[in-house]
């Protein structure tokens, strides 16, 4: 089979960009679950003090609100975790991309599966956040809308300037 130079360079560019994009994601996916929960504190991390998600710390939640938020987050974490599936699919995609003879059909299937898992993870997160928003007062929701950490990515939630 004769591969044109343009096709070869395009494939190389796509593989390179995919590899660059996957490196931070694979490091994130390999973070131990225990470490993620430990940062949030022993009981879920929504009370005042260290380990609390910054958005909740600044909203001055009542004890009752903290308990409701904690219950919502525990419910959200129960069952299938789309993030774990995404990590596995990304590792599979990486292996197929860097195979001696990449299977383009399998790459397409894995991309579709990753997109589906990403959508499921987003839906799960939004569902939980909608429930949490209903626990907040109108003033707290207004405060949450104004917080940059509420709109940012992972770094913003951890207090990292972007």
Secondary structure, 3 states (H helix, E strand, C coil): CCCCHHHHHHHHHHHHHHHHHHHHHHHHHCCCHHHHHHHHCCCCCCCCCCCCCHHHHCCCCCHHHHHHHHHHHHHHHCCCCHHHHHHHHHHHHHHHHCCCCCCHHHHHHHHHHHHHHHHHHHHHHHHHHHHHHHHCCHHHHHHHHHCHHHHCCHHHHCCCCC
